[in-house]
Amino acid sequence: MHQKTVLDNGITITTEHFPHVRSISLGVWIVTGSRDENTAQNGIAHFIEHMFFKGTQKRSALDISKEIDSIGGVINALTSKEYTGLYVKVLDKNIDVAFDLLADIFLNSAFDPKEIEREREVIIQEIHLSEDTPDEHIQELFSKAFFKGHPLAQPILGNLETVSSFNRKTLLSFLNQNHFQPSNIIISATGNLNHEQITHAFSKTFGTLPKRTPNQCRTPLDPISSFSVHTKKLEQVHLCIGTRGVKQDHSLRYAGYVLNTILGGSMSSRLFQQIREKKGLAYSIYSYFSSFFDTGVFTVYLGVSKKTVTEAIKLVIAELDKCKNNGISEAEIITAKEHLKGNTLLASESVDSRMTRLAKCEIYFNKFISIEEILDNIDQVTPQDVKDLAHEIFDRKYLSLAALGPITHKDVPPDVLDA
């Protein structure tokens, strides 16, 4: 059963009672991410996320780790382009520990200058790790080109220059701005819980935060076609081929889920079968939608040898064209729907997954969307819906490419996107 309460200061508390488990997953979500940073601040939301775990007025960083370990729980966090989350998973009998710990690290983190210096080096190593992971790094390079000039182009981790510039004053200044204020905070919880207990506990702590007026002003985006090649000594060429996607509340978003499943979202997908199974050109190939408040991108990733780069790109584009021009068969639609519904139901058995879904429903739709409603929306997708969406997004004027590996522009001529 789902319940929702909005505190007087604007904080939303959303819970789902899931009685057949012994666990509770509890998260604090702030609707602020890397797209809310200016150029000089890039990476600051992620840095703040790290600092939440580095000690409070009554707990050291070690105390935080020991306390959650002593009850067999899990505590973690994440930063995305549009939100930041802190979450814990504990046995239901330890819910009071989870309340106290989350409230303490969010409301009372010390931001000790010595800890900031130590964590700065940790984040710099995280940036280096990302850059040394080519199948991850190429996707950052693609976003940087596809969203060029827009805050969505900024890497979530920031860069060496910005991360090196942050200090206690700059971190607290961003934290105390209207980004991290009550109307931007969502508390979500799923498991063997009581909504009134959750609401009462957070009212005593988070409910004391002063109400403030939001000042976020997100700039809309019209994606542009881009072409970028990044030379690096690697064994493979890593490619991202993408185009305009759908925003989170797009009317055809469920058609998008079906389209992605058919194209590159499973082992039986067209791209996997054509490029890996039939041609043997890639070990890893998949597609995905990234959707945001006001825009989206559809991306295909694959890793190939230098000698087959052009062939692989042409094959990917050919599959996009087939979807656009010929549509999708009823049999493929049925299979994709069953795949999506199966994945949805399997994920629904995880309290972590349900807790995160609760938060995202509030962030993007300001309402609860039940599993049954999701399944029904998937069932309602028609072949015409999928063809209409493919025709809308697989337009050559939006097609973009980023390549990373032992190649130059000469190895990947720009007109390959027009083939």
N, C-alpha and C positions, 0 to 999 in steps of 0.2 A: 504494500500500500504506500502511495506517495503522499507526502504532506509538505506544505511550504509555509514559511513565516517570514515576513519582512519586519525587521526591528525598526524602532522609531528613528534611528540614525541612517537607515537605508540599507543596512546589510541584509542580504537574502540568505535564509537557511532553508535548504531543501533536503529532504530525507526520503529513503525508501526502505520500508520494513521488509527484511528478507529473513524469515524466521527459521529456515531449515539449515542454518549454519551456526558456528560458534564464534564467528569473527565479525569485526566491524572495520570498515574502511572509511576514513574520515579525512577530508581535505579542505584546505583554505585556498581559494582561488582569487587572484587579483587580475582584473581585466586590463592588464598592462604588459606589453612585451616589447620586443626590439623595434617594432614599427612606431612606437611612441617616443623613441629617442631621437634627438637631433644628432648630427654627424659627430660632434665632439663627445656625445654621451654614449655612442654605440658600444654596447656590451654591458652597460651599467645595470640593467635589470637582472641580467644573468649573474653579475658580480654580487649584487645584493642577495640574490637567491643563495649563493654560496655562504655569504656572511651570516645568514640566519642560523647556520649550524656551528658557528664559531664562538659561542659563549653568550650568556646573558648576565644579568646582574646577580643571579643566584646559581647558575650552572656554568661550568666550563665546557668547552667542546668535548672533552673526554667524558664529563658527567652526562651529557646528552646521549652520547653513544652507549655508555654503560647502562643508562636507565632503560633505554628501549631494548637493548640486548638482554637485560635481566628478566624481561617478561616475554621474550621470544617474539617481539614485535619487529616491524619494519618501518623505517622513516626515510623519506626521500623527497626530492623536489624536481621541478623542471621549469624551464623557461622556453616559451615559444615566441613566435612573432607577434601574437596578440594577447597572450595571457601568461601568468606565472602561477605555479601551484606548489603548495607544500602539503604532504599527506603522510598519514600513518595508517598502519594496519595492525590491529591487536586483537586478542581474545576479548569477547564481550565483557568478561569480568574485570578487564583492565581499562575500561573506557575512561575512568577518571584520570588515569595516568596520561592517556592520549589528550584529553581536554587540557590538562595543565601544561603538558609539554608543548603542544601547538600554540597555545596562548602565550606562553613564555617566550618562545623563539620568535614569534611574530611581533609581539608588543614590546619586548624588553631586550632585544639583542643589543650587545654592548658596542659593536663595531670598534673593537680595540685596534688602535693603529698598528700594533705588532702583529695581530692576526691578519689585518688587511695586507700587510707586506708579505706574509707567508702565503696567503691565499692568492695574491697577485701572481706569484710564481707558479702556483698550481694551475691557474687559469691559462697562463702563457703556455704551459706544457700541454694543456687541453687543446689550445689552438694549434700547436705544433703537431699533436697527434691527429687532429682532423686533417691538416694539410698533408700529413704522411699517409693518409688513408684515401687513396685516389677515388674509389667508388663513392665516398662521402664528399670529398672535396669538389668533385666535378659538379655536384648538385648545388653547392654554394656558388660556384662560378657561373652556373647556368642562371640561378636566381639573380645574381648581380647584374648579368647582361639583360635578362628578360624584363626585370623591374627597374632598369637603369634610371637613376635620378629620383627614385621613389624610396621612402623609408623601408618598404618591403625588400629592397635590394640588400639591405644591411645584414651582415651575418649576426646570428644570435649571440655568439661568443664575443663579438667585437673584434678588434684588431690589436696588434702589438702596441701601436701608438696610443690608442684610447685607453686600453687596459692599464698601460704604464702611467697614465695621467691621473687615475682616480685616487682620491684620498678620503679620509673620514668626512670632511666637509662636503665634498661633491656627492658622495653616496647618500648621506643623510639629507642633503638638499633635494635629491631626486625622490627619496623615500617619503619626505614630508610634503612634496608637491601634491597636487590634487589627483595624481595618478593612483597613489596608494591611499585612497579615502573610502569611507563606508559604502557609497553607492557603487563602487567598483569592486566590492568584496562579496564573494559567494562562498558559503560554507555548505559542503555537500557530504552526506553520510549514507552509507548503505550497510545493511547487515542485521544482526539480531539486536535491534535498538529500539528506543522509545523516543519519539519526536519531541515530546515535552521535555524530556531529560536533556536532549541535545540543545534545544532552544534555551532552556534555563541556564545551562552551563555557559553557553557563549554570550548570553545576555549580560552575565555578570562581568565578563571580560571585554569582549569585542563590542558589546553594547555601550560601553563607556566612551568609545571613540567619538569625537565631535563631528557632527554633520557638516559637510562642506559641499559647495557647488562644483560639479565636475567641470573641467576645462579642456578635456581631450578634444582635439580637432583633427580627425583623420582625413588625409587627402585622398580623394578618389583616384583611380588609376585606369588608364587605357593602355593595355599591354602593346608593345611594339615588337616587330620582328627583329631578331638579333642573330649575329653570327660571330662566334669567337673561338679561337684556337689557342691553346696554352701548351707550349712545348715543355716537356719534362721527361727525364730519363726513366722510363718505365718499360715493363714487358708488354703491357697492353695499351690500347687506346680506349679511353673511357668516354662514352658519349651520352649526352642528354639531348633528346629531340623533343621539343614541346610546343604547345600552342595555348591559346586562351582557354581557360577552364570555366568553372561556374562558381559563383559566390555561395556562401553557406545556405542561404535561404532561397536559392534559385528554384523556380517551379519545376525544372527538369532535373533536379539533383538526383532523384532516384533513378532516372533514366541514365544519368552519368555513372552511377554505381554499376548498373548493368552493362553499360558500354565498356567501362574499364575492365570488368571481369572478363568480358568476351575478348577484348584486345590483348591485355597483358596482366590480368590479375590472378591467373591460376596456371597450373601446369598444362591444362588442356586449351589454354588461350591461343588465339591466332598467332600472336608474335612468338610465343614460346615454341609452338609447334613448327612454325615456318622457319625461324632463324636458328633455333637450337636443334630441334629434332630432325628437320628435313635437310637443312643446309649445314649444320654443324659449325656455325660461325661464332657462337657465343656460349659461354657456360652460364653466365648470369644475364637475364633479360626480364624486365618487368615494367609495368606502367602504373601510374597512380595519379589521382587528383589531389591537389592542395587547394583548399577552399578557405577564403577569408571573409571578413565582413562585407566587403564591397567588390571583390574580384576573385579570380582563381586561375590556376594553371594546370594543364594536363601534361604530364611528362612521361617519356619513355627513357629508361636507362638500359644501357648494354655495354659490355666490355668485349672488344674484338681485337684481332691482330691488325697491324698497320696495313698489310696488303689487302685486307678485306673491308676497310673502312667505307669506301664509296659504295660497294655492293650492299653492305649492311644498312647504310642510311637509305638507299633507294628502296630496299625491301620494307623497311619500316614505313616510309612514306606511302608506298604502294598499298599497304594494309589500311592506313588511314584513309586513303582515297577510296578503297573498296567500301569501307563503312559509309563514307559520305555519299558515294554515287550509287551503290547497289543496295545499301541498307543491310539489315541483319535478318537472318531466317528465324522463323517461329521456334524451331528446335533449339537454336542457340540461346534465344531469349529464355526459354523454359529452363534450360540447364543453368544459365547464369543466375536466374532467380532462385533456384533451389540451392545453389552454392552460397548466395548471399544470405538467404534465410537460415541455412545451416550454420554459417559463421556467426550470425547474429544471435542465434539461440545458444550456441556454445559459449560465446562471450558473456551471455547473460547469466551464466552459472558462476561467474567470478565477481566477488563483491568489489574488487578493485575496478574492474571494467564498468560495473554499474554505477559506482561512485563518480568515476570520471565522466560517464555519459550524462549523469544528472547535472554536473557542473556545466558541461558544454551546452546542454539544452537551455540552461539559464543564460549563459554567455551569449549565445547566438539567436535564441528564439524567445527568451523570456517566458518560457513555459515548459511544462513536462511533456515529453513525447514517450508514450508507452511502447514496450516491445511489440505489442499487438498492432499498434498504429504503424510502426515501422514495417512490419511484415505485410500489412495490408497495402501500404504504399508501394512496396516492392512488387506485389502481385498485380497492381494496377498499371504497371509500365507496359506499354505496347510497342511493337516493332516500329510503328510510326514515330513514337516519342523518341526512340533511340536514333532513328534516321534523322529526325529534325535536329536533335542536338549535335549529331556528327556533322551535319551540313552547316550548322552555326559555328562550330569551333574549329573544324578541320579546314579552315580557309587558308590558302597559301600566304596571304598577307600577314597572318599571325605566326606562321611557322618559324621556329627558332632552333638554333643548334649551338651547343658548346662541346668542345673536344679537349681532352687532356691526355698527353702521352708523347711518344717519340715521333711527333709529326710537326709540320708547319702548315701555313695556309695553302702552300702549293699542293700538299697531299689531300686537302679537303677543299676543293674549289667551291666558292659560294653558290654557283649555279646548281650544285647538287640538290639544293632544296627545291629547285624548279623542275627537277627531272620527272 
